[in-house]
Amino acid sequence: MERWDELNKFFKKTGVILTFGLNALYGRHHIRRGVWGGDWDPTNARDFIKYTLSKGYHVDSWEFGNELCGKGVSASVSAKQYGKDSSPLRAMLDELYKNFHPRPQLLAPGGFYDKPWFNELLQVSGPHVINVVSHHMYTLGPGNDPNIMKKILNPNHLDKASLTFGNLSSTIQTNGPWASPWVSESGGAYNSGARNISNTFVNSFWYLDQLGMAAKYNTKVYCRQTLIGGFYGLLNRTTFVPNPDYYSALLWHRLMGKGVLAVNSYASPYLRAYIHCAKERAGITVLLINLSNQTTYNVDIQSGNGAELHYTKKRSLTHGLKSSVSWIGSKSSDEKLSREEYHLTSENGDLRSKTMLLNGRPLHLTERGEIPSLVPVFRDIDAPLRIDPYSIKFVVYPNFSTPGCK
């Protein structure tokens, strides 16, 4: 258990909210190629959890298995058997954590979505056994696919992820409304990602788009594969220097609140837009992603039950913004209001650059090895909102009021 002890020292120092995966094949027997059967043996899991509790280590949730659903990846277990085995695991967690509040959540199955399999899992396991339906997403395919760049920049390909999110939402509503959806693993391209793509600026286009889409479908947690390892790591695996997606994830974490607003967009499919309540303050945060290689969009955001987004390629529509928005607080009519902009671009216009620019300045670690300050530029609220080709922009309107953010 020495390695587990070392890891928990790291978790404590960094404030990690931990989900740990349990071996769901333990005790089963091999039936035929790729298929396993028989009851799960909880002995090893029980011993491990008891040790974890004895050391005072905190685990927020336990995930039952990894990629064993549907046809599986290397191995599979039937949904009926999996659902049957989930109940004793839930009972064991309730027993071991009887004096703890809240008790850890149980996640399953931690694999690729297969509608009939997931439906049966929830039907067999029954109410309030599985708290979270966890699934994996690698929508760009294998890392050695020569068309990955084209997929990332193709709005029609990015939209395919909505089918998975929508179908899983339907599965949960019909068979397990007590559960919530998580993406417990996603890295864009599987098999360690794509060399000189997954660790470069262009990767943030699909990543931030999928974060926005996941939130729109009520996904509660989205876990990125991975912090360190492969080409898709958020940190360089030898120097630990942040890759561009690290900064994208950090800005999302700091700026996008939990409230998700419906966006009625009248824009080109190459202009992606997601709007959340601002995090831990009044207002909203708008995420704009421009997949076009030549078109600059001028954007107008209007309030309502959600938000409406209009765009034009040649002239700005933002002159209508002030009259269509309810401003928070008592502001005099001549008081100057501003918005915050965080504009992300690649260095020298190279989409495969490993350096990301924030408002034109390269993001590098400080001389002390610390994360640089992510400072916005402030624009007058009436100034045209523009998103350049092949760029990403977070925009915070601290005085924007909408019924969805109270």
Secondary structure, DSSP 8 states (H G I E B T S, - for coil): -HHHHHHHHHHHHHT---EEEE-TTTT-EEEETTEEES----HHHHHHHHHHHHTT---SEEEE-SS-STT-SS-EE-HHHHHHHHHHHHHHHHHHTTT-SS--EEEEEEEE--HHHHHHHHHHH-TTT-SEEEEEE-TTEETT-TTHHHHHT-HHHHHTHHHHHHHHHHHHHHH-TT-EEEEEEE-SEESS--TTTTTSTTHHHHHHHHHHHHHHTT--EEEES-SBSSTT-SB-TTT--B-HHHHHHHHHHHHEEEEEE-EEE-S-TTEEEEEEEETTSSSEEEEEEE--SS--EEEEEEESSSEEEEEESSS--GGGHHHHSEESS---TT---EEEEEEEEEGGG-TT-S-EEETTEE----TTS-------EEEETTS-EEE-TTEEEEEEETTEE-TT--
